[in-house]
Amino acid sequence: MTPDKKRQQGDTVIRIAPGAWRRFATVALAVLATAVLSSCGSGAVSNDNATAAGTGPVNVSPSSATVYSELPTTFIVSGGSGSYFVASSNQSVVPVASNLTVNSFTVVPADVGSDTPVTLTVRDANNATALAATAALTVKPRTINTVVTITPSSSQSAACGSAVCSGGDAEVEAVLSQAGLPLANRDVRFDVVSGDVRIITSAPGAAEVDSLSGIAKTDGSGTARIRIRALAGAPSQTALLRITDLASGFSQTASVTIASSSNTPLDAQPTTISFTGPDTNTCASGTSADVIVFGGNPPYSISQPGGFTISPTVLSSSGSRFRVGATGQCTTGSAIAIVDSSGASVTVTVTNAPGTATLPAFVVAPAEVTFTDCKQQAGVTLAGGTGNYFASSSGDPLDVQVSGNVGTISLPSLSSVPATVPFDLQAGFSDGQTVQSVTVHVLGTSSC
């Protein structure tokens, strides 16, 4: 405004004495800086993703990934309060521990027969209203076929049966496939894990060179082939080979049965089998181990101990094997008797013990929900524990349901509750070992 311009009615005029402009500007700038800092640091700026002071949105990286059965994959978590609940939409395929107080976690998917989608959900453990982060996974099946074929040379003694005679050789075939399609031109490494067996790495017709490791490439059918040699004079035993698909890193172990080429008494290997459960509360179930029987006078009869399955129970030739399966029953030692046609016998001892891993605590979040009236519904997240969840209490007046790792609580009626409000009810959830309750606060009953 120019000095001679007329003031309008209601205008405010500020007169500053000569020489005071510098002090006025300094004070004004200080006030402006304080206001800016206050709006930045005090949380005064609105942020739809922020959930509380010091708590930002939860993020998980990668947010999508292709993972393979039995191969570990690590995820990074950031944001929030630093304490999280992690849940899997399919705990049997991708099991996860629920409580997380570090910024990363690793999953090892179970074996699947085809591509399986699984969603991981990460929530802030200290702020139930904070936005959750998700990671969309595609679990692919193992790339090495579960059947590894070991074929002894046709020139070896028939007395060794399907086993490799000591000093003899055999061909090992491993099939690589993905979603039923063969994986051609893939490098596969074969390593000797244990036992008196070696991998023949020399070319056919050349002087034989034996090694503890060798690489073969798959053909058009996805099959990688190598030859192995059982050491001369090797006693009867079960050797182990590790087969690794170098492209994906997936590996599995195959057993090689070696039989002594000399006449030997009845024997069975291994003489002891130990099964271990997945956690401290559970013994093994659904896992198995093979026993090879050789020597003596076939056929052989195998006894059936309680708590285990035996298949088959009769073997017709030396070098044959039977399978021992765990059924979940714990035992410190059960005897399997192998008897040949002459009455000679040997014993294999099998145990089934709980594992050493401790299950993560079973938790339900949130621990409290509020209904302002009847015919309302609330959801809670179940995590940790055994991963198998169900409603432990579902009666009048609450209706409690479980689907996967999500619990639903509803209040359809009030046929047997206090007439006055407010009042509290309890909804129970369990993983089969522990029970967690959710408190339901009922504030009104006008629509009941």
Solvent accessible surface area in square Angstrom, and as a share of the most:
residue,aa,sasa,rsa
1,M,160,0.71
2,T,79,0.46
3,P,145,0.91
4,D,127,0.66
5,K,119,0.51
6,K,172,0.73
7,R,142,0.52
8,Q,121,0.54
9,Q,188,0.83
10,G,73,0.71
11,D,59,0.30
12,T,121,0.70
13,V,62,0.36
14,I,133,0.67
15,R,202,0.74
16,I,46,0.23
17,A,64,0.49
18,P,133,0.84
19,G,64,0.61
20,A,15,0.12
21,W,159,0.56
22,R,200,0.73
23,R,162,0.59
24,F,106,0.44
25,A,49,0.38
26,T,86,0.50
27,V,94,0.54
28,A,47,0.36
29,L,118,0.59
30,A,56,0.43
31,V,97,0.56
32,L,107,0.53
33,A,52,0.40
34,T,90,0.52
35,A,56,0.44
36,V,77,0.44
37,L,129,0.64
38,S,60,0.39
39,S,42,0.27
40,C,95,0.57
41,G,69,0.67
42,S,78,0.50
43,G,64,0.62
44,A,76,0.59
45,V,97,0.56
46,S,102,0.66
47,N,86,0.44
48,D,139,0.72
49,N,71,0.36
50,A,48,0.37
51,T,39,0.22
52,A,52,0.40
53,A,110,0.85
54,G,82,0.79
55,T,16,0.09
56,G,24,0.24
57,P,46,0.29
58,V,8,0.05
59,N,78,0.40
60,V,12,0.07
61,S,63,0.41
62,P,53,0.34
63,S,72,0.46
64,S,73,0.47
65,A,24,0.19
66,T,74,0.43
67,V,3,0.01
68,Y,61,0.23
69,S,0,0.00
70,E,76,0.34
71,L,35,0.17
72,P,89,0.56
73,T,33,0.19
74,T,72,0.42
75,F,0,0.00
76,I,85,0.43
77,V,1,0.01
78,S,55,0.36
79,G,34,0.33
80,G,13,0.13
81,S,49,0.32
82,G,36,0.34
83,S,27,0.18
84,Y,8,0.03
85,F,36,0.15
86,V,1,0.01
87,A,7,0.05
88,S,5,0.03
89,S,68,0.44
90,N,52,0.27
91,Q,48,0.21
92,S,90,0.58
93,V,18,0.10
94,V,0,0.00
95,P,64,0.40
96,V,15,0.08
97,A,61,0.47
98,S,0,0.00
99,N,73,0.37
100,L,17,0.09
101,T,106,0.62
102,V,91,0.52
103,N,96,0.49
104,S,35,0.23
105,F,25,0.10
106,T,75,0.43
107,V,2,0.01
108,V,73,0.42
109,P,1,0.01
110,A,40,0.31
111,D,69,0.36
112,V,18,0.11
113,G,75,0.72
114,S,68,0.44
115,D,63,0.33
116,T,29,0.17
117,P,109,0.69
118,V,3,0.02
119,T,55,0.32
120,L,0,0.00
121,T,23,0.14
122,V,0,0.00
123,R,89,0.32
124,D,4,0.02
125,A,31,0.24
126,N,107,0.55
127,N,24,0.12
128,A,77,0.60
129,T,117,0.68
130,A,12,0.09
131,L,99,0.49
132,A,44,0.34
133,A,13,0.10
134,T,72,0.42
135,A,0,0.00
136,A,58,0.45
137,L,4,0.02
138,T,49,0.29
139,V,0,0.00
140,K,48,0.20
141,P,12,0.07
142,R,45,0.17
143,T,1,0.00
144,I,0,0.00
145,N,57,0.29
146,T,85,0.49
147,V,100,0.57
148,V,27,0.15
149,T,60,0.35
150,I,44,0.22
151,T,74,0.43
152,P,28,0.17
153,S,24,0.16
154,S,123,0.79
155,S,106,0.69
156,Q,35,0.16
157,S,58,0.37
158,A,100,0.78
159,A,73,0.57
160,C,2,0.01
161,G,30,0.28
162,S,73,0.47
163,A,1,0.00
164,V,3,0.01
165,C,6,0.04
166,S,14,0.09
167,G,30,0.29
168,G,13,0.13
169,D,24,0.12
170,A,0,0.00
171,E,50,0.23
172,V,0,0.00
173,E,43,0.19
174,A,0,0.00
175,V,45,0.26
176,L,0,0.00
177,S,27,0.18
178,Q,30,0.13
179,A,65,0.50
180,G,69,0.67
181,L,123,0.61
182,P,68,0.43
183,L,31,0.15
184,A,53,0.41
185,N,109,0.56
186,R,57,0.21
187,D,56,0.29
188,V,0,0.00
189,R,85,0.31
190,F,0,0.00
191,D,22,0.12
192,V,24,0.14
193,V,63,0.36
194,S,50,0.32
195,G,30,0.29
196,D,44,0.23
197,V,1,0.00
198,R,65,0.24
199,I,1,0.01
200,I,30,0.15
201,T,65,0.38
202,S,27,0.18
203,A,66,0.51
204,P,140,0.88
205,G,92,0.88
206,A,61,0.47
207,A,89,0.69
208,E,80,0.36
209,V,84,0.48
210,D,63,0.33
211,S,38,0.25
212,L,101,0.50
213,S,43,0.27
214,G,10,0.10
215,I,107,0.54
216,A,16,0.12
217,K,111,0.47
218,T,6,0.04
219,D,55,0.29
220,G,63,0.60
221,S,62,0.40
222,G,0,0.00
223,T,11,0.07
224,A,0,0.00
225,R,108,0.39
226,I,18,0.09
227,R,91,0.33
228,I,0,0.00
229,R,63,0.23
230,A,1,0.01
231,L,59,0.29
232,A,91,0.71
233,G,72,0.69
234,A,5,0.04
235,P,84,0.53
236,S,19,0.12
237,Q,31,0.14
238,T,50,0.29
239,A,0,0.00
240,L,61,0.31
241,L,0,0.00
242,R,100,0.37
243,I,0,0.00
244,T,12,0.07
245,D,0,0.00
246,L,70,0.35
247,A,73,0.56
248,S,28,0.18
249,G,39,0.37
250,F,1,0.01
251,S,43,0.27
252,Q,26,0.12
253,T,76,0.44
254,A,12,0.09
255,S,36,0.23
256,V,1,0.01
257,T,5,0.03
258,I,0,0.00
259,A,4,0.03
260,S,27,0.17
261,S,73,0.47
262,S,73,0.47
263,N,161,0.82
264,T,44,0.26
265,P,110,0.69
266,L,15,0.08
267,D,42,0.22
268,A,2,0.01
269,Q,44,0.20
270,P,48,0.30
271,T,66,0.38
272,T,89,0.52
273,I,13,0.06
274,S,89,0.58
275,F,16,0.07
276,T,86,0.50
277,G,8,0.07
278,P,94,0.59
279,D,10,0.05
280,T,63,0.37
281,N,95,0.49
282,T,52,0.30
283,C,2,0.01
284,A,4,0.03
285,S,74,0.48
286,G,74,0.71
287,T,69,0.40
288,S,56,0.36
289,A,31,0.24
290,D,41,0.21
291,V,0,0.00
292,I,3,0.01
293,V,0,0.00
294,F,6,0.02
295,G,14,0.13
296,G,30,0.29
297,N,76,0.39
298,P,52,0.33
299,P,70,0.44
300,Y,1,0.00
301,S,61,0.39
302,I,10,0.05
303,S,46,0.30
304,Q,99,0.44
305,P,17,0.11
306,G,61,0.59
307,G,16,0.15
308,F,7,0.03
309,T,75,0.43
310,I,13,0.07
311,S,70,0.45
312,P,67,0.42
313,T,61,0.35
314,V,92,0.53
315,L,8,0.04
316,S,92,0.59
317,S,47,0.30
318,S,19,0.12
319,G,0,0.00
320,S,24,0.15
321,R,80,0.29
322,F,2,0.01
323,R,127,0.47
324,V,0,0.00
325,G,10,0.10
326,A,6,0.04
327,T,69,0.40
328,G,30,0.28
329,Q,103,0.46
330,C,71,0.43
331,T,27,0.16
332,T,138,0.80
333,G,42,0.40
334,S,21,0.14
335,A,64,0.50
336,I,0,0.00
337,A,37,0.29
338,I,0,0.00
339,V,56,0.32
340,D,8,0.04
341,S,73,0.47
342,S,79,0.51
343,G,52,0.50
344,A,47,0.37
345,S,72,0.46
346,V,38,0.22
347,T,73,0.43
348,V,0,0.00
349,T,54,0.32
350,V,0,0.00
351,T,33,0.19
352,N,1,0.00
353,A,47,0.36
354,P,65,0.41
355,G,8,0.08
356,T,131,0.76
357,A,56,0.44
358,T,111,0.64
359,L,47,0.23
360,P,42,0.26
361,A,63,0.49
362,F,8,0.03
363,V,30,0.17
364,V,17,0.10
365,A,23,0.18
366,P,47,0.29
367,A,61,0.48
368,E,100,0.45
369,V,16,0.09
370,T,73,0.43
371,F,3,0.01
372,T,83,0.48
373,D,25,0.13
374,C,5,0.03
375,K,139,0.59
376,Q,61,0.27
377,Q,129,0.57
378,A,21,0.16
379,G,49,0.47
380,V,3,0.02
381,T,18,0.11
382,L,0,0.00
383,A,5,0.04
384,G,3,0.03
385,G,7,0.07
386,T,45,0.26
387,G,13,0.13
388,N,111,0.57
389,Y,30,0.12
390,F,99,0.41
391,A,31,0.24
392,S,48,0.31
393,S,51,0.33
394,S,65,0.42
395,G,43,0.41
396,D,87,0.45
397,P,12,0.08
398,L,12,0.06
399,D,52,0.27
400,V,4,0.02
401,Q,105,0.47
402,V,40,0.23
403,S,87,0.56
404,G,60,0.58
405,N,29,0.15
406,V,73,0.42
407,G,0,0.00
408,T,38,0.22
409,I,0,0.00
410,S,21,0.13
411,L,0,0.00
412,P,67,0.42
413,S,47,0.30
414,L,38,0.19
415,S,89,0.57
416,S,73,0.47
417,V,29,0.16
418,P,74,0.46
419,A,104,0.80
420,T,104,0.61
421,V,59,0.34
422,P,101,0.64
423,F,22,0.09
424,D,82,0.42
425,L,27,0.14
426,Q,104,0.46
427,A,0,0.00
428,G,4,0.04
429,F,0,0.00
430,S,5,0.03
431,D,6,0.03
432,G,54,0.52
433,Q,85,0.38
434,T,68,0.39
435,V,92,0.53
436,Q,69,0.31
437,S,63,0.41
438,V,0,0.00
439,T,28,0.17
440,V,0,0.00
441,H,47,0.21
442,V,0,0.00
443,L,92,0.46
444,G,15,0.14
445,T,40,0.23
446,S,109,0.70
447,S,52,0.34
448,C,70,0.42
